[in-house]
Amino acid sequence: MPRARAARIGVGDAAAVFNGAGAVLATRAMAETLLDPAAIDRGLRRVAIEIAERGGGVEGLALVGIRRGGEPIARRIANLIRENEGLEPPVGSVDITLYRDDAATALPNPRIGPSHVPFEVDGMRIVLVDDVISTGRTIRAALDAILDYGRPRRIELVVIVDRGGRELPVHPDYVVKAIDLGPERRVDVVEKEGELWAMTSRVGVSEPPP
């Protein structure tokens, strides 16, 4: 994709934003770039270094991505940690659909997928990974999901975009970009041809805020 056209994904006036599964989230709306792939890569490299520094290394570390947006980000961070430390931490994922306290109202047609945590959680340092944080309800649900697997030593949080709008006292430990956006805008971190883009658009919300 040419960098000069980074603000739009699509052809002509029918711009579109896609999620990781290729579903259209916004059409005929200008999608503005918050972070291009180079900016996200720099941010994740910084985060990978900070994770290792804060823990004095990577022993006892595991990453857990929140399905679906957090999964590819968790894998990228694990690869970057391996590049820096020579050891890649294990990576798991959790589906938090039915753990949300607003599942009955915000998710009338929930898409439930499997969780995959291929390591012992007890006593581990868990770094939870998601793409965007807003209300904090997704993170609260993810914490409940992880605790069903055991009692970690500590849990930390990575997000690419903190868009504000918190309803719960949940705050990320590592952030690539923080920005305050009104409820009329949505933020999506999308994967296009193997690269991650953080986009914002002025469209109707088709999914509950994270």
Secondary structure as a PSIPRED ss2 file (coil, helix, strand):
# PSIPRED VFORMAT (PSIPRED V4.0)

   1 M C   1.000  0.000  0.000
   2 P C   1.000  0.000  0.000
   3 R H   0.000  1.000  0.000
   4 A H   0.000  1.000  0.000
   5 R H   0.000  1.000  0.000
   6 A C   1.000  0.000  0.000
   7 A C   1.000  0.000  0.000
   8 R C   1.000  0.000  0.000
   9 I C   1.000  0.000  0.000
  10 G E   0.000  0.000  1.000
  11 V E   0.000  0.000  1.000
  12 G C   1.000  0.000  0.000
  13 D C   1.000  0.000  0.000
  14 A E   0.000  0.000  1.000
  15 A E   0.000  0.000  1.000
  16 A E   0.000  0.000  1.000
  17 V E   0.000  0.000  1.000
  18 F E   0.000  0.000  1.000
  19 N C   1.000  0.000  0.000
  20 G C   1.000  0.000  0.000
  21 A C   1.000  0.000  0.000
  22 G C   1.000  0.000  0.000
  23 A C   1.000  0.000  0.000
  24 V E   0.000  0.000  1.000
  25 L E   0.000  0.000  1.000
  26 A E   0.000  0.000  1.000
  27 T E   0.000  0.000  1.000
  28 R C   1.000  0.000  0.000
  29 A C   1.000  0.000  0.000
  30 M C   1.000  0.000  0.000
  31 A E   0.000  0.000  1.000
  32 E E   0.000  0.000  1.000
  33 T E   0.000  0.000  1.000
  34 L E   0.000  0.000  1.000
  35 L E   0.000  0.000  1.000
  36 D C   1.000  0.000  0.000
  37 P H   0.000  1.000  0.000
  38 A H   0.000  1.000  0.000
  39 A H   0.000  1.000  0.000
  40 I H   0.000  1.000  0.000
  41 D H   0.000  1.000  0.000
  42 R H   0.000  1.000  0.000
  43 G H   0.000  1.000  0.000
  44 L H   0.000  1.000  0.000
  45 R H   0.000  1.000  0.000
  46 R H   0.000  1.000  0.000
  47 V H   0.000  1.000  0.000
  48 A H   0.000  1.000  0.000
  49 I H   0.000  1.000  0.000
  50 E H   0.000  1.000  0.000
  51 I H   0.000  1.000  0.000
  52 A H   0.000  1.000  0.000
  53 E H   0.000  1.000  0.000
  54 R H   0.000  1.000  0.000
  55 G C   1.000  0.000  0.000
  56 G C   1.000  0.000  0.000
  57 G C   1.000  0.000  0.000
  58 V C   1.000  0.000  0.000
  59 E C   1.000  0.000  0.000
  60 G C   1.000  0.000  0.000
  61 L E   0.000  0.000  1.000
  62 A E   0.000  0.000  1.000
  63 L E   0.000  0.000  1.000
  64 V E   0.000  0.000  1.000
  65 G E   0.000  0.000  1.000
  66 I E   0.000  0.000  1.000
  67 R C   1.000  0.000  0.000
  68 R C   1.000  0.000  0.000
  69 G C   1.000  0.000  0.000
  70 G H   0.000  1.000  0.000
  71 E H   0.000  1.000  0.000
  72 P H   0.000  1.000  0.000
  73 I H   0.000  1.000  0.000
  74 A H   0.000  1.000  0.000
  75 R H   0.000  1.000  0.000
  76 R H   0.000  1.000  0.000
  77 I H   0.000  1.000  0.000
  78 A H   0.000  1.000  0.000
  79 N H   0.000  1.000  0.000
  80 L H   0.000  1.000  0.000
  81 I H   0.000  1.000  0.000
  82 R H   0.000  1.000  0.000
  83 E H   0.000  1.000  0.000
  84 N H   0.000  1.000  0.000
  85 E H   0.000  1.000  0.000
  86 G C   1.000  0.000  0.000
  87 L C   1.000  0.000  0.000
  88 E C   1.000  0.000  0.000
  89 P C   1.000  0.000  0.000
  90 P C   1.000  0.000  0.000
  91 V E   0.000  0.000  1.000
  92 G E   0.000  0.000  1.000
  93 S E   0.000  0.000  1.000
  94 V E   0.000  0.000  1.000
  95 D C   1.000  0.000  0.000
  96 I C   1.000  0.000  0.000
  97 T H   0.000  1.000  0.000
  98 L H   0.000  1.000  0.000
  99 Y H   0.000  1.000  0.000
 100 R C   1.000  0.000  0.000
 101 D C   1.000  0.000  0.000
 102 D C   1.000  0.000  0.000
 103 A H   0.000  1.000  0.000
 104 A H   0.000  1.000  0.000
 105 T H   0.000  1.000  0.000
 106 A H   0.000  1.000  0.000
 107 L C   1.000  0.000  0.000
 108 P C   1.000  0.000  0.000
 109 N C   1.000  0.000  0.000
 110 P C   1.000  0.000  0.000
 111 R C   1.000  0.000  0.000
 112 I C   1.000  0.000  0.000
 113 G C   1.000  0.000  0.000
 114 P C   1.000  0.000  0.000
 115 S C   1.000  0.000  0.000
 116 H E   0.000  0.000  1.000
 117 V C   1.000  0.000  0.000
 118 P C   1.000  0.000  0.000
 119 F C   1.000  0.000  0.000
 120 E C   1.000  0.000  0.000
 121 V C   1.000  0.000  0.000
 122 D C   1.000  0.000  0.000
 123 G C   1.000  0.000  0.000
 124 M C   1.000  0.000  0.000
 125 R E   0.000  0.000  1.000
 126 I E   0.000  0.000  1.000
 127 V E   0.000  0.000  1.000
 128 L E   0.000  0.000  1.000
 129 V E   0.000  0.000  1.000
 130 D E   0.000  0.000  1.000
 131 D E   0.000  0.000  1.000
 132 V E   0.000  0.000  1.000
 133 I E   0.000  0.000  1.000
 134 S C   1.000  0.000  0.000
 135 T C   1.000  0.000  0.000
 136 G C   1.000  0.000  0.000
 137 R H   0.000  1.000  0.000
 138 T H   0.000  1.000  0.000
 139 I H   0.000  1.000  0.000
 140 R H   0.000  1.000  0.000
 141 A H   0.000  1.000  0.000
 142 A H   0.000  1.000  0.000
 143 L H   0.000  1.000  0.000
 144 D H   0.000  1.000  0.000
 145 A H   0.000  1.000  0.000
 146 I H   0.000  1.000  0.000
 147 L H   0.000  1.000  0.000
 148 D C   1.000  0.000  0.000
 149 Y C   1.000  0.000  0.000
 150 G C   1.000  0.000  0.000
 151 R C   1.000  0.000  0.000
 152 P C   1.000  0.000  0.000
 153 R C   1.000  0.000  0.000
 154 R E   0.000  0.000  1.000
 155 I E   0.000  0.000  1.000
 156 E E   0.000  0.000  1.000
 157 L E   0.000  0.000  1.000
 158 V E   0.000  0.000  1.000
 159 V E   0.000  0.000  1.000
 160 I E   0.000  0.000  1.000
 161 V E   0.000  0.000  1.000
 162 D E   0.000  0.000  1.000
 163 R C   1.000  0.000  0.000
 164 G C   1.000  0.000  0.000
 165 G C   1.000  0.000  0.000
 166 R C   1.000  0.000  0.000
 167 E C   1.000  0.000  0.000
 168 L C   1.000  0.000  0.000
 169 P C   1.000  0.000  0.000
 170 V C   1.000  0.000  0.000
 171 H C   1.000  0.000  0.000
 172 P C   1.000  0.000  0.000
 173 D C   1.000  0.000  0.000
 174 Y E   0.000  0.000  1.000
 175 V E   0.000  0.000  1.000
 176 V E   0.000  0.000  1.000
 177 K E   0.000  0.000  1.000
 178 A E   0.000  0.000  1.000
 179 I C   1.000  0.000  0.000
 180 D C   1.000  0.000  0.000
 181 L C   1.000  0.000  0.000
 182 G C   1.000  0.000  0.000
 183 P C   1.000  0.000  0.000
 184 E C   1.000  0.000  0.000
 185 R C   1.000  0.000  0.000
 186 R E   0.000  0.000  1.000
 187 V E   0.000  0.000  1.000
 188 D E   0.000  0.000  1.000
 189 V E   0.000  0.000  1.000
 190 V E   0.000  0.000  1.000
 191 E E   0.000  0.000  1.000
 192 K E   0.000  0.000  1.000
 193 E C   1.000  0.000  0.000
 194 G C   1.000  0.000  0.000
 195 E E   0.000  0.000  1.000
 196 L E   0.000  0.000  1.000
 197 W E   0.000  0.000  1.000
 198 A E   0.000  0.000  1.000
 199 M E   0.000  0.000  1.000
 200 T E   0.000  0.000  1.000
 201 S E   0.000  0.000  1.000
 202 R C   1.000  0.000  0.000
 203 V C   1.000  0.000  0.000
 204 G C   1.000  0.000  0.000
 205 V C   1.000  0.000  0.000
 206 S C   1.000  0.000  0.000
 207 E C   1.000  0.000  0.000
 208 P C   1.000  0.000  0.000
 209 P C   1.000  0.000  0.000
 210 P C   1.000  0.000  0.000
